[in-house]
Amino acid sequence: MAVEGLLATWWVPAVAAVLSLAAGVHRGQVRAGCPQPGVRGGGRRPETLSRLDAMHHSRFEDAVRDLLRRDGCRDAVRVGGAGDLGADVTATDPFGRRWVVQCKHRRQGLAGSPVGTPDFQVLNGTARQVHGADVAVIVTNGRVTAPAVDFAGRQRLHVVDREVLGAWASGGRPLWQLLPAVPPPRSPPRGERLP
């Protein structure tokens, strides 16, 4: 009878083993600094550039906030609007860095007007001094002028143009892995130590 009982319920230990293995893998991902699956995908499809182009500018700001949340910035919030002083989205990444993001949506994508130096000058004047940014970024679904890119580099501002936005929105890597010269972490990810 004991053998018959084991044969009839063989699947119970198998299911328990699979669930235990899945929980161990999940814990390993969190310890390694990988965003949690629920955070990473959020149950939604990755954004596409054509969908981002079709959005209203305020929804574009929401999409940028959601991408930061997907990457593990639990406190990402949209603050844009009249009087935003150059910040549309603010967030703190899992490494303790404060992000201040100015969004420049172009309904016509690359065909729209380019983001120029004046937009970066506003961000440069407020991101660190007013909003306490460690990382100051302009995100656009369009293009950025060469003088603006040069200015951004000299002022330690980050440019997320259409190409970088497409890579980020596709869900492959968090934004801080796509940008050059991001400041070092302020603190280790939750539950980790810095090397």
C-alpha positions in Angstrom: 0.0 0.0 0.0 2.8 2.4 0.8 4.3 1.8 -2.6 0.9 2.4 -4.3 0.6 5.6 -2.3 4.0 6.8 -3.4 3.3 5.9 -7.1 0.0 7.8 -7.0 1.5 10.9 -5.5 4.9 10.9 -7.2 4.3 14.4 -8.6 4.1 16.1 -5.2 7.8 15.9 -4.4 8.6 16.7 -8.1 6.5 19.9 -7.9 8.1 20.8 -4.6 11.6 20.4 -6.0 10.8 22.6 -9.0 9.3 25.3 -6.8 12.3 25.2 -4.5 14.7 25.5 -7.4 12.7 28.4 -8.9 12.8 30.2 -5.6 16.6 29.7 -5.3 17.2 31.0 -8.8 15.0 34.1 -8.0 17.0 34.8 -4.8 20.2 34.4 -6.7 19.0 37.0 -9.3 18.1 39.5 -6.6 21.4 38.9 -4.8 23.3 39.5 -8.1 21.6 42.8 -8.5 19.3 41.6 -11.3 15.9 43.3 -11.2 13.1 41.0 -10.1 11.0 39.5 -12.8 7.9 41.3 -11.7 9.8 44.6 -11.8 11.6 43.9 -15.0 8.7 43.2 -17.2 5.9 44.5 -15.0 3.5 42.1 -16.9 3.6 44.5 -19.9 5.1 44.3 -23.3 8.4 46.2 -23.8 7.8 49.6 -25.3 8.5 50.1 -29.0 9.7 53.3 -30.6 6.6 53.5 -32.8 4.4 53.3 -29.6 6.5 55.9 -27.9 6.3 58.2 -30.9 2.5 58.0 -30.9 2.2 59.0 -27.2 1.1 62.3 -25.8 4.1 64.0 -24.2 2.8 63.4 -20.6 2.3 59.7 -21.4 5.9 59.6 -22.7 7.0 60.9 -19.3 4.9 58.1 -17.7 6.6 55.6 -20.0 10.1 56.8 -18.9 9.1 56.6 -15.3 7.8 53.0 -15.9 11.1 52.0 -17.5 13.0 53.3 -14.5 10.7 51.3 -12.2 11.2 48.2 -14.4 14.9 48.6 -13.8 14.5 48.6 -10.1 14.0 52.3 -9.2 11.1 51.8 -6.8 10.6 55.4 -6.1 10.5 56.6 -9.7 7.9 59.4 -10.0 6.7 61.7 -12.7 7.1 65.3 -11.5 6.9 67.1 -14.9 4.5 69.9 -15.7 4.4 73.6 -15.4 7.2 74.9 -13.2 9.0 71.5 -13.1 12.4 73.3 -13.1 13.9 70.9 -15.7 12.8 67.6 -14.1 10.1 65.4 -15.6 11.0 62.2 -13.7 13.1 61.6 -10.6 14.2 58.2 -9.2 16.8 56.5 -7.1 18.4 53.4 -8.6 19.3 50.3 -6.6 22.8 51.7 -6.1 21.6 54.8 -4.3 22.1 57.2 -7.2 19.6 60.0 -7.7 18.4 60.3 -11.3 16.8 63.5 -12.7 15.3 63.1 -16.2 14.1 65.7 -18.6 11.9 64.2 -21.3 11.7 65.7 -24.8 9.0 63.9 -26.8 8.9 64.4 -30.5 5.6 63.1 -32.1 7.5 62.8 -35.5 10.4 60.9 -33.9 13.6 61.6 -35.9 11.7 63.9 -38.3 10.8 66.2 -35.4 12.8 69.2 -34.2 16.1 68.2 -32.6 16.8 68.7 -28.9 19.3 71.6 -28.6 21.8 73.1 -26.2 19.2 75.3 -24.5 17.4 72.2 -23.2 20.7 70.9 -21.7 21.5 74.3 -20.2 18.2 74.2 -18.3 18.9 70.7 -17.0 22.5 71.6 -16.1 21.3 74.6 -14.1 18.7 72.7 -12.0 19.4 69.0 -12.0 22.1 69.0 -9.3 21.5 72.2 -7.5 17.7 72.1 -7.3 16.9 68.4 -7.6 20.1 66.8 -6.0 20.9 64.7 -9.1 23.8 62.3 -9.2 22.8 61.5 -12.8 21.2 64.1 -15.0 19.6 62.9 -18.3 17.7 64.1 -21.3 15.6 61.4 -22.9 14.2 61.9 -26.4 12.5 59.7 -29.0 14.1 62.1 -31.6 17.5 63.4 -32.2 20.0 65.7 -30.5 22.1 68.4 -32.1 25.9 67.9 -32.2 26.6 71.1 -30.1 24.1 69.8 -27.5 25.9 66.4 -27.3 29.2 68.3 -26.9 27.8 70.5 -24.2 26.3 67.5 -22.4 29.6 65.7 -22.4 31.4 68.7 -20.9 28.8 69.2 -18.2 28.5 65.5 -17.2 24.9 65.3 -18.6 23.7 62.1 -20.2 22.0 61.9 -23.6 19.4 59.2 -24.3 18.6 59.7 -28.0 16.3 57.6 -30.1 18.9 54.8 -30.5 19.7 54.5 -26.8 16.0 54.8 -26.0 15.2 51.9 -28.4 17.8 49.7 -26.7 16.5 50.6 -23.2 12.8 50.3 -24.0 13.4 46.8 -25.5 14.1 45.6 -22.0 17.6 44.2 -22.5 19.5 46.2 -19.9 18.9 48.9 -17.3 19.7 52.5 -18.4 22.8 52.7 -16.3 24.4 49.9 -18.3 23.7 51.8 -21.6 25.2 55.1 -20.6 28.9 55.9 -20.5 30.5 57.5 -17.4 27.6 57.0 -14.9 28.9 58.0 -11.4 29.8 55.1 -9.2 27.2 53.6 -6.8 26.5 55.5 -3.6 25.5 52.3 -1.9 25.3 48.6 -2.7 22.1 47.1 -4.1 19.7 45.9 -1.4 21.3 43.0 0.4 24.7 43.3 -1.3 28.1 44.8 -0.5 30.2 46.9 -2.9 33.5 45.1 -4.0 
